[in-house]
Structure formats: C-alpha cells, structure tokens
Amino acid sequence: MREWCEKNGVTDHQLRYWLAKTGSRPQAGTWVCVELVDDGATPSDGGLAIHVGVARIEVRPGFDPTLRCEALRVVASTC
C-alpha cells in the first residue's frame, strides 16, 4: 500500500479512509488500473457506471458495498 500511495500521490491515511468508507479490503494482487472517462453514459441519479470488458455495473446511491465487491469479483474472474 505504501508503494502505491507514493506512486499515486496519496497518503496512507487518505487511502485507509476511502477503503474504510467503501468497505473495501485490499488483498495482494487485487489492485487494477482504472481510467475515468466521461462518455455521457453516467446514470442521471448521481450513480456510477463501471465497465469491465463487455460488462457494465451501475452503482446507485445507497448501494450495498458487499454486493458491489462480489459483483466485481465475479466479473474479474470471468473477463
């Protein structure tokens, strides 16, 4: 985590805060590079659309972090 934080200009404290806030638990080998693109397809309710290959996951306000993690895990293992 320390190496990633240094490389990306983020403090350990900031990363731990966001991991706790999102309910994420980093594991060795689970980090991926993400590019944010404004393609005009963002949900109008302030949600987030995640595209992985041909898969699309929409995260809406009030989502269940555990469900999101499980959905991403399935997509990552099959794409």
N, C-alpha and C positions, 0 to 999 in steps of 0.2 A: 504494500500500500504506500509505503513511504516513497519508493522509487516512482510510482505512478503519479503521486502528488507533486513531487519535484518536477517531473517532466511536464505536467499539465498546469503548473502554477496554482495549485490548490493546497491549502494547509490540511494537515491531518485532521484538525478539528472540524473544518468545513466538510470534509468527506465523511467523517463519522456522523456528523449531524444529519446529512442527507441520507445516509444509509439507514440511520435510525428512523428518520421521518418517513421513509418509504417502506420500511420493514424488510429491507434487503440484507442479506448476509453474504459477503463476498467469499468465494471459495477459489482455491488455486485453479487457474486455467479457465475461469468463467468470465473474465473480462473480455469485452469486444469493443471494437471501434465503432462509433456511431457518428453519422453525419446528419446534421439537421438541415432539412430542405423545406422551404416554403413552396409547396406545389399547388396551393389553393384548395387542397382537399382536407384541410383541418376541420374537424367537427365544429359546428357553429355554437355548441354549448360550452366551449372552452376546454373541451377534452383534448386528447392526444391520439393521433393515429400512428401506429408503429407498423412499418413494412419490413418484412424479412423475406427476401426472395419473392415468391408469389403470395405469401401470407400477409394478411393485414389484421392487426389487432387494434381496436379502438378502446381507449381508456377514458372513461367518463368521470366527471366529478363524483366523489363518494365511492369510488371503486374499492374492491377488496384486494389488498396488496398480495395476499396469499394466492388468490386466483390468478392474478396477473403473473406472478412468478411461475406458477405451474404451467400456465399457457405458454409463456416464453420458453420454459424448459422443454416442453413438447415440441414447439416449433424449431428450436435449436437442434434437437436430437433428430429431427426428420428432414431438415433442409440441408 
